[in-house]
Amino acid sequence: MNATPPPASAPRTVFFGSPEFAVPALERLVGLANVVAVVTQPDRPSGRGQASHAPAVKQAAARLDARLPVLQPEKIRTPELEATLRALEPDLFVVVAYGRILPQRLLDVPALGPWNVHASLLPRWRGAAPIQWSIIAGDPITGVSIMRMEAGLDTGPVAAVAEVAVDADDTAGSLAARLARAGAALLVETLPCIVAGTVTLAPQDRAGVTLAPPLQKEDGHLDFTQPAAVVSARARGVDPWPGAAALLDGQPIKLFGPRPVETAATATASADDAGVPGMVLRIDGAGLTIACAAGGAVVFAEVQLPGRRRLPAAAVAAGRAISPGARLG
């Protein structure tokens, strides 16, 4: 479908973004700005069959307006891309989870500057994975920031922020969906001031800087010698990727839907073993209960055994693949 045409005075805008997180911002932007191009990552193989898949932003652009030019450069630092973008004579760049750092030569192209929708309350969680690390750290509040971009890693001055509460059962996936909507709304609210030149910019406080590097596969490994709340936060922060994992008899299993409990007193393991971190205490309709530090435990609602599909813990219990007293490493 074609989006409603923007006003004739709307700023010429190039939108940079790749994953689903960026789609709400693009959807809102096409009705407010004259989006002259979308820049996104190249199609990549994914899934079990490794078929080529287009980024979510490319799919959204085609749905919103089939005539909208979509650029998918393999390299961002080329004279050809710079020339293409300059030829578009953009007023604005809007960048939302594009996945690459723009060099200064590109940041200098738009007349009204490059602007980023970042999924944290800057300067906390600068970097590629702010949503995941905010959950892992146990932050009760996070949010979104509109930042004027500089060549540094999320170092630019901030034009606007909006807070979003982190719910006790939030995963990185569920929180990302809410932050994406909040970021799109904040962009709509801030854009008129940017275009009018009346926006107020606040430099970031260096004392509050924390970094959110990209997650690695090993970041999903759970350490049950930590308190239950810490284990639960880690499991939620790495969902959906790389996923929370532990070893059972040397083989990795994946764990989903964690809920920390303060005591393992309901364990079916022997009293001597009930407090050993990593011990399976129960597996029943309530979930898979695993002992953590300080007498706490985490109950996981779902389990995925090696080579199997994700199942409720009760179904795994029926198959007797995991028994109370087993140790997870």
Stockholm file with secondary structure:
# STOCKHOLM 1.0

chainA/1-329         MNATPPPASAPRTVFFGSPEFAVPALERLVGLANVVAVVTQPDRPSGRGQASHAPAVKQAAARLDARLPVLQPEKIRTPELEATLRALEPDLFVVVAYGRILPQRLLDVPALGPWNVHASLLPRWRGAAPIQWSIIAGDPITGVSIMRMEAGLDTGPVAAVAEVAVDADDTAGSLAARLARAGAALLVETLPCIVAGTVTLAPQDRAGVTLAPPLQKEDGHLDFTQPAAVVSARARGVDPWPGAAALLDGQPIKLFGPRPVETAATATASADDAGVPGMVLRIDGAGLTIACAAGGAVVFAEVQLPGRRRLPAAAVAAGRAISPGARLG
#=GR chainA/1-329 SS CCCCCCCTTCCEEEEEECSGGGHHHHHHHTTTSEEEEEECCCCEEETTTTEEECCHHHHHHHHHCTTSCEECCSCSSCHHHHHHHHHTCCSEEEEESCSSCCCHHHHTSSTTCEEEEESSSTTTTBSSCHHHHHHHTTCSEEEEEEEECCSSSSCSCEEEEEEEECCTTCCHHHHHHHHHHHHHHHHHHHHHHHHHTCCCCBCCCGGGCCBCCCCCGGGGBCCTTSCHHHHHHHHHHTTTTTCEEEEETTEEEEEEEEEEESCCTTCCSCTTTTTSTTBEEEEETTEEEEECGGGCEEEEEEEECTTSCCEEHHHHHHTTSSCTTCBBC
#=GC SS_cons         CCCCCCCTTCCEEEEEECSGGGHHHHHHHTTTSEEEEEECCCCEEETTTTEEECCHHHHHHHHHCTTSCEECCSCSSCHHHHHHHHHTCCSEEEEESCSSCCCHHHHTSSTTCEEEEESSSTTTTBSSCHHHHHHHTTCSEEEEEEEECCSSSSCSCEEEEEEEECCTTCCHHHHHHHHHHHHHHHHHHHHHHHHHTCCCCBCCCGGGCCBCCCCCGGGGBCCTTSCHHHHHHHHHHTTTTTCEEEEETTEEEEEEEEEEESCCTTCCSCTTTTTSTTBEEEEETTEEEEECGGGCEEEEEEEECTTSCCEEHHHHHHTTSSCTTCBBC
//
